[in-house]
């Protein structure tokens, strides 16, 4: 899971066009990723989430460690930041 802090991206965007700065914040269980994809109707190996998308995830179905990580991220995520989940 990565988070794209908007301030850094906006501050650096003038150097070479659009730019995303990613910060790795943790790893999710495969089951959790499948639940997220199912609840959002996402396909592929990358999922971009906003704050409004997080409320659509059925957290009661997630393993405890992943639930704690997502809740922590939700509390710290800025209003215009994006959360990116990448399957490697």
PDB file of N, CA, C and O in Angstrom, chain B, residues numbered from 101:
ATOM      1  N   UNK B 101       0.837  -1.166   0.000  1.00  0.00           N
ATOM      2  CA  UNK B 101       0.000   0.000   0.000  1.00  0.00           C
ATOM      3  C   UNK B 101       0.884   1.232   0.000  1.00  0.00           C
ATOM      4  O   UNK B 101       1.904   1.289   0.688  1.00  0.00           O
ATOM      5  N   UNK B 102       0.484   2.196  -0.768  1.00  0.00           N
ATOM      6  CA  UNK B 102       1.226   3.442  -0.859  1.00  0.00           C
ATOM      7  C   UNK B 102       0.277   4.605  -0.643  1.00  0.00           C
ATOM      8  O   UNK B 102      -0.925   4.501  -0.886  1.00  0.00           O
ATOM      9  N   UNK B 103       0.830   5.700  -0.189  1.00  0.00           N
ATOM     10  CA  UNK B 103       0.029   6.921  -0.079  1.00  0.00           C
ATOM     11  C   UNK B 103       0.742   8.006  -0.881  1.00  0.00           C
ATOM     12  O   UNK B 103       1.969   8.093  -0.867  1.00  0.00           O
ATOM     13  N   UNK B 104      -0.020   8.814  -1.565  1.00  0.00           N
ATOM     14  CA  UNK B 104       0.516   9.892  -2.377  1.00  0.00           C
ATOM     15  C   UNK B 104       0.193  11.215  -1.688  1.00  0.00           C
ATOM     16  O   UNK B 104      -0.915  11.731  -1.840  1.00  0.00           O
ATOM     17  N   UNK B 105       1.147  11.776  -0.928  1.00  0.00           N
ATOM     18  CA  UNK B 105       0.870  13.034  -0.232  1.00  0.00           C
ATOM     19  C   UNK B 105       0.722  14.179  -1.238  1.00  0.00           C
ATOM     20  O   UNK B 105       1.638  14.417  -2.025  1.00  0.00           O
ATOM     21  N   UNK B 106      -0.391  14.880  -1.231  1.00  0.00           N
ATOM     22  CA  UNK B 106      -0.654  15.890  -2.262  1.00  0.00           C
ATOM     23  C   UNK B 106       0.297  17.082  -2.238  1.00  0.00           C
ATOM     24  O   UNK B 106       0.628  17.617  -3.296  1.00  0.00           O
ATOM     25  N   UNK B 107       0.741  17.508  -1.068  1.00  0.00           N
ATOM     26  CA  UNK B 107       1.587  18.698  -1.006  1.00  0.00           C
ATOM     27  C   UNK B 107       2.893  18.481  -1.757  1.00  0.00           C
ATOM     28  O   UNK B 107       3.302  19.323  -2.557  1.00  0.00           O
ATOM     29  N   UNK B 108       3.551  17.347  -1.499  1.00  0.00           N
ATOM     30  CA  UNK B 108       4.834  17.079  -2.149  1.00  0.00           C
ATOM     31  C   UNK B 108       4.641  16.951  -3.654  1.00  0.00           C
ATOM     32  O   UNK B 108       5.441  17.476  -4.429  1.00  0.00           O
ATOM     33  N   UNK B 109       3.592  16.260  -4.072  1.00  0.00           N
ATOM     34  CA  UNK B 109       3.326  16.102  -5.503  1.00  0.00           C
ATOM     35  C   UNK B 109       3.094  17.448  -6.167  1.00  0.00           C
ATOM     36  O   UNK B 109       3.636  17.712  -7.241  1.00  0.00           O
ATOM     37  N   UNK B 110       2.297  18.299  -5.544  1.00  0.00           N
ATOM     38  CA  UNK B 110       1.999  19.615  -6.126  1.00  0.00           C
ATOM     39  C   UNK B 110       3.241  20.504  -6.134  1.00  0.00           C
ATOM     40  O   UNK B 110       3.474  21.240  -7.093  1.00  0.00           O
ATOM     41  N   UNK B 111       4.023  20.438  -5.083  1.00  0.00           N
ATOM     42  CA  UNK B 111       5.210  21.282  -4.988  1.00  0.00           C
ATOM     43  C   UNK B 111       6.248  20.904  -6.037  1.00  0.00           C
ATOM     44  O   UNK B 111       6.964  21.770  -6.539  1.00  0.00           O
ATOM     45  N   UNK B 112       6.337  19.626  -6.372  1.00  0.00           N
ATOM     46  CA  UNK B 112       7.341  19.162  -7.319  1.00  0.00           C
ATOM     47  C   UNK B 112       6.825  19.087  -8.752  1.00  0.00           C
ATOM     48  O   UNK B 112       7.615  18.870  -9.671  1.00  0.00           O
ATOM     49  N   UNK B 113       5.545  19.257  -8.965  1.00  0.00           N
ATOM     50  CA  UNK B 113       4.956  19.080 -10.290  1.00  0.00           C
ATOM     51  C   UNK B 113       5.505  20.059 -11.317  1.00  0.00           C
ATOM     52  O   UNK B 113       5.531  19.753 -12.509  1.00  0.00           O
ATOM     53  N   UNK B 114       5.941  21.227 -10.872  1.00  0.00           N
ATOM     54  CA  UNK B 114       6.416  22.220 -11.840  1.00  0.00           C
ATOM     55  C   UNK B 114       7.757  21.849 -12.465  1.00  0.00           C
ATOM     56  O   UNK B 114       8.155  22.471 -13.450  1.00  0.00           O
ATOM     57  N   UNK B 115       8.467  20.858 -11.928  1.00  0.00           N
ATOM     58  CA  UNK B 115       9.765  20.470 -12.479  1.00  0.00           C
ATOM     59  C   UNK B 115       9.643  19.729 -13.806  1.00  0.00           C
ATOM     60  O   UNK B 115      10.407  20.001 -14.733  1.00  0.00           O
ATOM     61  N   UNK B 116       8.700  18.801 -13.914  1.00  0.00           N
ATOM     62  CA  UNK B 116       8.619  17.990 -15.138  1.00  0.00           C
ATOM     63  C   UNK B 116       7.203  17.503 -15.376  1.00  0.00           C
ATOM     64  O   UNK B 116       7.005  16.317 -15.641  1.00  0.00           O
ATOM     65  N   UNK B 117       6.231  18.361 -15.293  1.00  0.00           N
ATOM     66  CA  UNK B 117       4.851  17.942 -15.526  1.00  0.00           C
ATOM     67  C   UNK B 117       4.275  17.228 -14.322  1.00  0.00           C
ATOM     68  O   UNK B 117       4.716  17.431 -13.191  1.00  0.00           O
ATOM     69  N   UNK B 118       3.284  16.392 -14.578  1.00  0.00           N
ATOM     70  CA  UNK B 118       2.632  15.670 -13.485  1.00  0.00           C
ATOM     71  C   UNK B 118       3.592  14.685 -12.843  1.00  0.00           C
ATOM     72  O   UNK B 118       4.377  14.024 -13.524  1.00  0.00           O
ATOM     73  N   UNK B 119       3.518  14.599 -11.536  1.00  0.00           N
ATOM     74  CA  UNK B 119       4.428  13.739 -10.798  1.00  0.00           C
ATOM     75  C   UNK B 119       3.709  13.215  -9.565  1.00  0.00           C
ATOM     76  O   UNK B 119       2.953  13.945  -8.924  1.00  0.00           O
ATOM     77  N   UNK B 120       3.939  11.976  -9.239  1.00  0.00           N
ATOM     78  CA  UNK B 120       3.370  11.397  -8.019  1.00  0.00           C
ATOM     79  C   UNK B 120       4.509  10.974  -7.109  1.00  0.00           C
ATOM     80  O   UNK B 120       5.482  10.369  -7.560  1.00  0.00           O
ATOM     81  N   UNK B 121       4.390  11.287  -5.850  1.00  0.00           N
ATOM     82  CA  UNK B 121       5.356  10.867  -4.850  1.00  0.00           C
ATOM     83  C   UNK B 121       4.660   9.814  -4.001  1.00  0.00           C
ATOM     84  O   UNK B 121       3.621  10.078  -3.397  1.00  0.00           O
ATOM     85  N   UNK B 122       5.239   8.625  -3.961  1.00  0.00           N
ATOM     86  CA  UNK B 122       4.619   7.520  -3.234  1.00  0.00           C
ATOM     87  C   UNK B 122       5.429   7.184  -1.996  1.00  0.00           C
ATOM     88  O   UNK B 122       6.660   7.208  -2.009  1.00  0.00           O
ATOM     89  N   UNK B 123       4.728   6.875  -0.947  1.00  0.00           N
ATOM     90  CA  UNK B 123       5.350   6.448   0.309  1.00  0.00           C
ATOM     91  C   UNK B 123       4.765   5.081   0.651  1.00  0.00           C
ATOM     92  O   UNK B 123       3.550   4.935   0.779  1.00  0.00           O
ATOM     93  N   UNK B 124       5.636   4.079   0.800  1.00  0.00           N
ATOM     94  CA  UNK B 124       5.148   2.749   1.152  1.00  0.00           C
ATOM     95  C   UNK B 124       4.780   2.748   2.628  1.00  0.00           C
ATOM     96  O   UNK B 124       5.569   3.168   3.474  1.00  0.00           O
ATOM     97  N   UNK B 125       3.562   2.269   2.933  1.00  0.00           N
ATOM     98  CA  UNK B 125       3.106   2.321   4.321  1.00  0.00           C
ATOM     99  C   UNK B 125       2.763   0.966   4.907  1.00  0.00           C
ATOM    100  O   UNK B 125       2.476   0.873   6.100  1.00  0.00           O
ATOM    101  N   UNK B 126       2.784  -0.087   4.102  1.00  0.00           N
ATOM    102  CA  UNK B 126       2.498  -1.402   4.655  1.00  0.00           C
ATOM    103  C   UNK B 126       2.119  -2.411   3.593  1.00  0.00           C
ATOM    104  O   UNK B 126       2.078  -2.111   2.400  1.00  0.00           O
ATOM    105  N   UNK B 127       1.842  -3.616   4.063  1.00  0.00           N
ATOM    106  CA  UNK B 127       1.473  -4.726   3.191  1.00  0.00           C
ATOM    107  C   UNK B 127       0.146  -5.295   3.647  1.00  0.00           C
ATOM    108  O   UNK B 127      -0.094  -5.465   4.843  1.00  0.00           O
ATOM    109  N   UNK B 128      -0.716  -5.589   2.683  1.00  0.00           N
ATOM    110  CA  UNK B 128      -2.023  -6.173   2.977  1.00  0.00           C
ATOM    111  C   UNK B 128      -2.056  -7.639   2.587  1.00  0.00           C
ATOM    112  O   UNK B 128      -1.379  -8.064   1.651  1.00  0.00           O
ATOM    113  N   UNK B 129      -2.842  -8.393   3.306  1.00  0.00           N
ATOM    114  CA  UNK B 129      -3.105  -9.793   3.027  1.00  0.00           C
ATOM    115  C   UNK B 129      -3.813  -9.914   1.680  1.00  0.00           C
ATOM    116  O   UNK B 129      -4.592  -9.035   1.310  1.00  0.00           O
ATOM    117  N   UNK B 130      -3.550 -10.988   0.949  1.00  0.00           N
ATOM    118  CA  UNK B 130      -4.193 -11.219  -0.348  1.00  0.00           C
ATOM    119  C   UNK B 130      -5.718 -11.233  -0.229  1.00  0.00           C
ATOM    120  O   UNK B 130      -6.420 -10.716  -1.097  1.00  0.00           O
ATOM    121  N   UNK B 131      -6.221 -11.827   0.852  1.00  0.00           N
ATOM    122  CA  UNK B 131      -7.673 -11.873   1.080  1.00  0.00           C
ATOM    123  C   UNK B 131      -8.244 -10.454   1.184  1.00  0.00           C
ATOM    124  O   UNK B 131      -9.312 -10.169   0.643  1.00  0.00           O
ATOM    125  N   UNK B 132      -7.531  -9.578   1.875  1.00  0.00           N
ATOM    126  CA  UNK B 132      -7.968  -8.195   2.036  1.00  0.00           C
ATOM    127  C   UNK B 132      -8.049  -7.486   0.694  1.00  0.00           C
ATOM    128  O   UNK B 132      -9.012  -6.771   0.417  1.00  0.00           O
ATOM    129  N   UNK B 133      -7.037  -7.686  -0.132  1.00  0.00           N
ATOM    130  CA  UNK B 133      -7.026  -7.048  -1.451  1.00  0.00           C
ATOM    131  C   UNK B 133      -8.214  -7.527  -2.281  1.00  0.00           C
ATOM    132  O   UNK B 133      -8.848  -6.730  -2.973  1.00  0.00           O
ATOM    133  N   UNK B 134      -8.516  -8.816  -2.218  1.00  0.00           N
ATOM    134  CA  UNK B 134      -9.662  -9.350  -2.965  1.00  0.00           C
ATOM    135  C   UNK B 134     -10.980  -8.753  -2.461  1.00  0.00           C
ATOM    136  O   UNK B 134     -11.864  -8.445  -3.261  1.00  0.00           O
ATOM    137  N   UNK B 135     -11.116  -8.592  -1.155  1.00  0.00           N
ATOM    138  CA  UNK B 135     -12.329  -7.983  -0.580  1.00  0.00           C
ATOM    139  C   UNK B 135     -12.460  -6.530  -1.042  1.00  0.00           C
ATOM    140  O   UNK B 135     -13.553  -6.082  -1.388  1.00  0.00           O
ATOM    141  N   UNK B 136     -11.346  -5.800  -1.047  1.00  0.00           N
ATOM    142  CA  UNK B 136     -11.368  -4.403  -1.492  1.00  0.00           C
ATOM    143  C   UNK B 136     -11.745  -4.322  -2.966  1.00  0.00           C
ATOM    144  O   UNK B 136     -12.585  -3.509  -3.352  1.00  0.00           O
ATOM    145  N   UNK B 137     -11.125  -5.164  -3.787  1.00  0.00           N
ATOM    146  CA  UNK B 137     -11.437  -5.162  -5.221  1.00  0.00           C
ATOM    147  C   UNK B 137     -12.906  -5.485  -5.458  1.00  0.00           C
ATOM    148  O   UNK B 137     -13.566  -4.850  -6.281  1.00  0.00           O
ATOM    149  N   UNK B 138     -13.409  -6.474  -4.735  1.00  0.00           N
ATOM    150  CA  UNK B 138     -14.811  -6.881  -4.875  1.00  0.00           C
ATOM    151  C   UNK B 138     -15.758  -5.749  -4.464  1.00  0.00           C
ATOM    152  O   UNK B 138     -16.741  -5.477  -5.152  1.00  0.00           O
ATOM    153  N   UNK B 139     -15.460  -5.097  -3.350  1.00  0.00           N
ATOM    154  CA  UNK B 139     -16.361  -4.055  -2.843  1.00  0.00           C
ATOM    155  C   UNK B 139     -16.356  -2.796  -3.705  1.00  0.00           C
ATOM    156  O   UNK B 139     -17.340  -2.056  -3.726  1.00  0.00           O
ATOM    157  N   UNK B 140     -15.251  -2.547  -4.419  1.00  0.00           N
ATOM    158  CA  UNK B 140     -15.153  -1.350  -5.256  1.00  0.00           C
ATOM    159  C   UNK B 140     -15.350  -1.643  -6.740  1.00  0.00           C
ATOM    160  O   UNK B 140     -15.402  -0.726  -7.559  1.00  0.00           O
ATOM    161  N   UNK B 141     -15.461  -2.934  -7.080  1.00  0.00           N
ATOM    162  CA  UNK B 141     -15.589  -3.302  -8.490  1.00  0.00           C
ATOM    163  C   UNK B 141     -14.310  -3.037  -9.270  1.00  0.00           C
ATOM    164  O   UNK B 141     -14.356  -2.766 -10.469  1.00  0.00           O
ATOM    165  N   UNK B 142     -13.167  -3.114  -8.594  1.00  0.00           N
ATOM    166  CA  UNK B 142     -11.880  -2.830  -9.231  1.00  0.00           C
ATOM    167  C   UNK B 142     -11.338  -4.073  -9.927  1.00  0.00           C
ATOM    168  O   UNK B 142     -11.624  -5.203  -9.530  1.00  0.00           O
ATOM    169  N   UNK B 143     -10.554  -3.841 -10.967  1.00  0.00           N
ATOM    170  CA  UNK B 143      -9.902  -4.926 -11.700  1.00  0.00           C
ATOM    171  C   UNK B 143      -8.424  -4.583 -11.829  1.00  0.00           C
ATOM    172  O   UNK B 143      -8.031  -3.431 -11.644  1.00  0.00           O
ATOM    173  N   UNK B 144      -7.623  -5.561 -12.140  1.00  0.00           N
ATOM    174  CA  UNK B 144      -6.200  -5.318 -12.347  1.00  0.00           C
ATOM    175  C   UNK B 144      -5.398  -5.426 -11.066  1.00  0.00           C
ATOM    176  O   UNK B 144      -5.904  -5.840 -10.023  1.00  0.00           O
ATOM    177  N   UNK B 145      -4.129  -5.043 -11.169  1.00  0.00           N
ATOM    178  CA  UNK B 145      -3.197  -5.187 -10.052  1.00  0.00           C
ATOM    179  C   UNK B 145      -2.963  -3.903  -9.269  1.00  0.00           C
ATOM    180  O   UNK B 145      -2.185  -3.897  -8.315  1.00  0.00           O
ATOM    181  N   UNK B 146      -3.624  -2.814  -9.658  1.00  0.00           N
ATOM    182  CA  UNK B 146      -3.477  -1.552  -8.935  1.00  0.00           C
ATOM    183  C   UNK B 146      -4.850  -0.965  -8.634  1.00  0.00           C
ATOM    184  O   UNK B 146      -5.737  -0.957  -9.488  1.00  0.00           O
ATOM    185  N   UNK B 147      -5.010  -0.478  -7.421  1.00  0.00           N
ATOM    186  CA  UNK B 147      -6.262   0.141  -7.000  1.00  0.00           C
ATOM    187  C   UNK B 147      -5.923   1.508  -6.411  1.00  0.00           C
ATOM    188  O   UNK B 147      -5.108   1.606  -5.493  1.00  0.00           O
ATOM    189  N   UNK B 148      -6.544   2.555  -6.936  1.00  0.00           N
ATOM    190  CA  UNK B 148      -6.389   3.903  -6.379  1.00  0.00           C
ATOM    191  C   UNK B 148      -7.630   4.232  -5.571  1.00  0.00           C
ATOM    192  O   UNK B 148      -8.750   4.147  -6.075  1.00  0.00           O
ATOM    193  N   UNK B 149      -7.427   4.609  -4.315  1.00  0.00           N
ATOM    194  CA  UNK B 149      -8.546   4.900  -3.418  1.00  0.00           C
ATOM    195  C   UNK B 149      -8.480   6.331  -2.908  1.00  0.00           C
ATOM    196  O   UNK B 149      -7.401   6.874  -2.676  1.00  0.00           O
ATOM    197  N   UNK B 150      -9.636   6.922  -2.741  1.00  0.00           N
ATOM    198  CA  UNK B 150      -9.740   8.220  -2.078  1.00  0.00           C
ATOM    199  C   UNK B 150     -10.449   7.986  -0.743  1.00  0.00           C
ATOM    200  O   UNK B 150     -10.888   6.873  -0.454  1.00  0.00           O
ATOM    201  N   UNK B 151     -10.554   9.018   0.050  1.00  0.00           N
ATOM    202  CA  UNK B 151     -11.251   8.909   1.338  1.00  0.00           C
ATOM    203  C   UNK B 151     -12.668   8.380   1.142  1.00  0.00           C
ATOM    204  O   UNK B 151     -13.126   7.537   1.912  1.00  0.00           O
ATOM    205  N   UNK B 152     -13.360   8.866   0.123  1.00  0.00           N
ATOM    206  CA  UNK B 152     -14.748   8.430  -0.095  1.00  0.00           C
ATOM    207  C   UNK B 152     -14.838   6.954  -0.470  1.00  0.00           C
ATOM    208  O   UNK B 152     -15.861   6.319  -0.214  1.00  0.00           O
ATOM    209  N   UNK B 153     -13.786   6.397  -1.072  1.00  0.00           N
ATOM    210  CA  UNK B 153     -13.782   4.969  -1.408  1.00  0.00           C
ATOM    211  C   UNK B 153     -13.611   4.096  -0.168  1.00  0.00           C
ATOM    212  O   UNK B 153     -14.138   2.985  -0.109  1.00  0.00           O
ATOM    213  N   UNK B 154     -12.883   4.594   0.810  1.00  0.00           N
ATOM    214  CA  UNK B 154     -12.595   3.788   2.002  1.00  0.00           C
ATOM    215  C   UNK B 154     -13.856   3.398   2.765  1.00  0.00           C
ATOM    216  O   UNK B 154     -13.897   2.333   3.382  1.00  0.00           O
ATOM    217  N   UNK B 155     -14.876   4.237   2.733  1.00  0.00           N
ATOM    218  CA  UNK B 155     -16.099   3.910   3.477  1.00  0.00           C
ATOM    219  C   UNK B 155     -16.901   2.794   2.813  1.00  0.00           C
ATOM    220  O   UNK B 155     -17.822   2.246   3.420  1.00  0.00           O
ATOM    221  N   UNK B 156     -16.557   2.456   1.571  1.00  0.00           N
ATOM    222  CA  UNK B 156     -17.251   1.379   0.860  1.00  0.00           C
ATOM    223  C   UNK B 156     -16.681  -0.003   1.179  1.00  0.00           C
ATOM    224  O   UNK B 156     -17.271  -1.018   0.809  1.00  0.00           O
ATOM    225  N   UNK B 157     -15.551  -0.042   1.855  1.00  0.00           N
ATOM    226  CA  UNK B 157     -14.889  -1.315   2.166  1.00  0.00           C
ATOM    227  C   UNK B 157     -15.504  -1.910   3.430  1.00  0.00           C
ATOM    228  O   UNK B 157     -15.556  -1.241   4.461  1.00  0.00           O
ATOM    229  N   UNK B 158     -15.971  -3.162   3.365  1.00  0.00           N
ATOM    230  CA  UNK B 158     -16.561  -3.804   4.549  1.00  0.00           C
ATOM    231  C   UNK B 158     -15.465  -4.242   5.533  1.00  0.00           C
ATOM    232  O   UNK B 158     -15.014  -5.387   5.498  1.00  0.00           O
ATOM    233  N   UNK B 159     -15.045  -3.328   6.402  1.00  0.00           N
ATOM    234  CA  UNK B 159     -13.914  -3.596   7.297  1.00  0.00           C
ATOM    235  C   UNK B 159     -14.149  -4.778   8.235  1.00  0.00           C
ATOM    236  O   UNK B 159     -13.192  -5.392   8.707  1.00  0.00           O
ATOM    237  N   UNK B 160     -15.411  -5.101   8.507  1.00  0.00           N
ATOM    238  CA  UNK B 160     -15.686  -6.234   9.395  1.00  0.00           C
ATOM    239  C   UNK B 160     -15.264  -7.566   8.773  1.00  0.00           C
ATOM    240  O   UNK B 160     -15.113  -8.555   9.490  1.00  0.00           O
ATOM    241  N   UNK B 161     -15.072  -7.606   7.461  1.00  0.00           N
ATOM    242  CA  UNK B 161     -14.651  -8.835   6.775  1.00  0.00           C
ATOM    243  C   UNK B 161     -13.131  -8.957   6.671  1.00  0.00           C
ATOM    244  O   UNK B 161     -12.622  -9.990   6.236  1.00  0.00           O
ATOM    245  N   UNK B 162     -12.412  -7.923   7.061  1.00  0.00           N
ATOM    246  CA  UNK B 162     -10.959  -7.903   6.905  1.00  0.00           C
ATOM    247  C   UNK B 162     -10.254  -8.530   8.100  1.00  0.00           C
ATOM    248  O   UNK B 162     -10.756  -8.465   9.222  1.00  0.00           O
ATOM    249  N   UNK B 163      -9.075  -9.146   7.865  1.00  0.00           N
ATOM    250  CA  UNK B 163      -8.258  -9.624   8.983  1.00  0.00           C
ATOM    251  C   UNK B 163      -7.884  -8.451   9.897  1.00  0.00           C
ATOM    252  O   UNK B 163      -7.752  -7.317   9.437  1.00  0.00           O
ATOM    253  N   UNK B 164      -7.720  -8.725  11.160  1.00  0.00           N
ATOM    254  CA  UNK B 164      -7.495  -7.692  12.182  1.00  0.00           C
ATOM    255  C   UNK B 164      -6.319  -6.759  11.856  1.00  0.00           C
ATOM    256  O   UNK B 164      -6.459  -5.541  11.955  1.00  0.00           O
ATOM    257  N   UNK B 165      -5.166  -7.314  11.471  1.00  0.00           N
ATOM    258  CA  UNK B 165      -3.993  -6.475  11.187  1.00  0.00           C
ATOM    259  C   UNK B 165      -4.244  -5.525  10.019  1.00  0.00           C
ATOM    260  O   UNK B 165      -3.857  -4.358  10.064  1.00  0.00           O
ATOM    261  N   UNK B 166      -4.893  -6.032   8.977  1.00  0.00           N
ATOM    262  CA  UNK B 166      -5.194  -5.196   7.812  1.00  0.00           C
ATOM    263  C   UNK B 166      -6.230  -4.134   8.152  1.00  0.00           C
ATOM    264  O   UNK B 166      -6.149  -3.004   7.670  1.00  0.00           O
ATOM    265  N   UNK B 167      -7.189  -4.491   8.968  1.00  0.00           N
ATOM    266  CA  UNK B 167      -8.212  -3.530   9.397  1.00  0.00           C
ATOM    267  C   UNK B 167      -7.554  -2.374  10.150  1.00  0.00           C
ATOM    268  O   UNK B 167      -7.868  -1.209   9.906  1.00  0.00           O
ATOM    269  N   UNK B 168      -6.641  -2.703  11.064  1.00  0.00           N
ATOM    270  CA  UNK B 168      -5.946  -1.667  11.834  1.00  0.00           C
ATOM    271  C   UNK B 168      -5.127  -0.755  10.920  1.00  0.00           C
ATOM    272  O   UNK B 168      -5.118   0.463  11.097  1.00  0.00           O
ATOM    273  N   UNK B 169      -4.437  -1.352   9.939  1.00  0.00           N
ATOM    274  CA  UNK B 169      -3.623  -0.562   9.017  1.00  0.00           C
ATOM    275  C   UNK B 169      -4.493   0.380   8.186  1.00  0.00           C
ATOM    276  O   UNK B 169      -4.159   1.555   8.036  1.00  0.00           O
ATOM    277  N   UNK B 170      -5.596  -0.120   7.650  1.00  0.00           N
ATOM    278  CA  UNK B 170      -6.485   0.721   6.843  1.00  0.00           C
ATOM    279  C   UNK B 170      -7.130   1.831   7.673  1.00  0.00           C
ATOM    280  O   UNK B 170      -7.284   2.955   7.195  1.00  0.00           O
ATOM    281  N   UNK B 171      -7.505   1.522   8.906  1.00  0.00           N
ATOM    282  CA  UNK B 171      -8.095   2.552   9.768  1.00  0.00           C
ATOM    283  C   UNK B 171      -7.076   3.635  10.112  1.00  0.00           C
ATOM    284  O   UNK B 171      -7.409   4.819  10.158  1.00  0.00           O
ATOM    285  N   UNK B 172      -5.833   3.221  10.354  1.00  0.00           N
ATOM    286  CA  UNK B 172      -4.764   4.183  10.637  1.00  0.00           C
ATOM    287  C   UNK B 172      -4.542   5.093   9.427  1.00  0.00           C
ATOM    288  O   UNK B 172      -4.419   6.310   9.565  1.00  0.00           O
ATOM    289  N   UNK B 173      -4.493   4.485   8.246  1.00  0.00           N
ATOM    290  CA  UNK B 173      -4.300   5.259   7.017  1.00  0.00           C
ATOM    291  C   UNK B 173      -5.468   6.217   6.802  1.00  0.00           C
ATOM    292  O   UNK B 173      -5.261   7.373   6.433  1.00  0.00           O
ATOM    293  N   UNK B 174      -6.684   5.748   7.028  1.00  0.00           N
ATOM    294  CA  UNK B 174      -7.875   6.585   6.831  1.00  0.00           C
ATOM    295  C   UNK B 174      -7.836   7.820   7.730  1.00  0.00           C
ATOM    296  O   UNK B 174      -8.275   8.897   7.328  1.00  0.00           O
ATOM    297  N   UNK B 175      -7.315   7.662   8.939  1.00  0.00           N
ATOM    298  CA  UNK B 175      -7.237   8.785   9.868  1.00  0.00           C
ATOM    299  C   UNK B 175      -6.178   9.800   9.452  1.00  0.00           C
ATOM    300  O   UNK B 175      -6.316  10.993   9.723  1.00  0.00           O
ATOM    301  N   UNK B 176      -5.117   9.323   8.790  1.00  0.00           N
ATOM    302  CA  UNK B 176      -3.998  10.193   8.443  1.00  0.00           C
ATOM    303  C   UNK B 176      -4.056  10.722   7.013  1.00  0.00           C
ATOM    304  O   UNK B 176      -3.336  11.663   6.680  1.00  0.00           O
ATOM    305  N   UNK B 177      -4.895  10.139   6.167  1.00  0.00           N
ATOM    306  CA  UNK B 177      -4.952  10.509   4.756  1.00  0.00           C
ATOM    307  C   UNK B 177      -5.559  11.898   4.583  1.00  0.00           C
ATOM    308  O   UNK B 177      -6.630  12.186   5.116  1.00  0.00           O
ATOM    309  N   UNK B 178      -4.876  12.744   3.844  1.00  0.00           N
ATOM    310  CA  UNK B 178      -5.388  14.086   3.570  1.00  0.00           C
ATOM    311  C   UNK B 178      -6.594  14.036   2.645  1.00  0.00           C
ATOM    312  O   UNK B 178      -6.838  13.031   1.976  1.00  0.00           O
ATOM    313  N   UNK B 179      -7.342  15.125   2.615  1.00  0.00           N
ATOM    314  CA  UNK B 179      -8.588  15.168   1.844  1.00  0.00           C
ATOM    315  C   UNK B 179      -8.382  14.912   0.357  1.00  0.00           C
ATOM    316  O   UNK B 179      -9.234  14.294  -0.281  1.00  0.00           O
ATOM    317  N   UNK B 180      -7.266  15.376  -0.210  1.00  0.00           N
ATOM    318  CA  UNK B 180      -7.058  15.168  -1.641  1.00  0.00           C
ATOM    319  C   UNK B 180      -5.930  14.183  -1.947  1.00  0.00           C
ATOM    320  O   UNK B 180      -5.460  14.118  -3.083  1.00  0.00           O
ATOM    321  N   UNK B 181      -5.493  13.418  -0.946  1.00  0.00           N
ATOM    322  CA  UNK B 181      -4.484  12.383  -1.153  1.00  0.00           C
ATOM    323  C   UNK B 181      -5.160  11.115  -1.664  1.00  0.00           C
ATOM    324  O   UNK B 181      -6.363  10.924  -1.491  1.00  0.00           O
ATOM    325  N   UNK B 182      -4.375  10.261  -2.291  1.00  0.00           N
ATOM    326  CA  UNK B 182      -4.874   8.988  -2.803  1.00  0.00           C
ATOM    327  C   UNK B 182      -4.093   7.853  -2.157  1.00  0.00           C
ATOM    328  O   UNK B 182      -2.906   7.981  -1.859  1.00  0.00           O
ATOM    329  N   UNK B 183      -4.777   6.757  -1.953  1.00  0.00           N
ATOM    330  CA  UNK B 183      -4.158   5.535  -1.461  1.00  0.00           C
ATOM    331  C   UNK B 183      -4.073   4.592  -2.646  1.00  0.00           C
ATOM    332  O   UNK B 183      -5.073   4.360  -3.325  1.00  0.00           O
ATOM    333  N   UNK B 184      -2.898   4.047  -2.902  1.00  0.00           N
ATOM    334  CA  UNK B 184      -2.695   3.142  -4.029  1.00  0.00           C
ATOM    335  C   UNK B 184      -2.325   1.771  -3.486  1.00  0.00           C
ATOM    336  O   UNK B 184      -1.377   1.633  -2.713  1.00  0.00           O
ATOM    337  N   UNK B 185      -3.076   0.765  -3.894  1.00  0.00           N
ATOM    338  CA  UNK B 185      -2.773  -0.616  -3.527  1.00  0.00           C
ATOM    339  C   UNK B 185      -2.233  -1.288  -4.779  1.00  0.00           C
ATOM    340  O   UNK B 185      -2.897  -1.310  -5.816  1.00  0.00           O
ATOM    341  N   UNK B 186      -1.024  -1.838  -4.680  1.00  0.00           N
ATOM    342  CA  UNK B 186      -0.362  -2.460  -5.820  1.00  0.00           C
ATOM    343  C   UNK B 186      -0.092  -3.918  -5.489  1.00  0.00           C
ATOM    344  O   UNK B 186       0.518  -4.234  -4.468  1.00  0.00           O
ATOM    345  N   UNK B 187      -0.552  -4.798  -6.362  1.00  0.00           N
ATOM    346  CA  UNK B 187      -0.280  -6.227  -6.180  1.00  0.00           C
ATOM    347  C   UNK B 187       1.040  -6.536  -6.869  1.00  0.00           C
ATOM    348  O   UNK B 187       1.190  -6.323  -8.072  1.00  0.00           O
ATOM    349  N   UNK B 188       2.003  -7.044  -6.085  1.00  0.00           N
ATOM    350  CA  UNK B 188       3.321  -7.353  -6.656  1.00  0.00           C
ATOM    351  C   UNK B 188       3.522  -8.831  -6.767  1.00  0.00           C
ATOM    352  O   UNK B 188       4.573  -9.278  -7.226  1.00  0.00           O
TER     353      UNK B 188
END
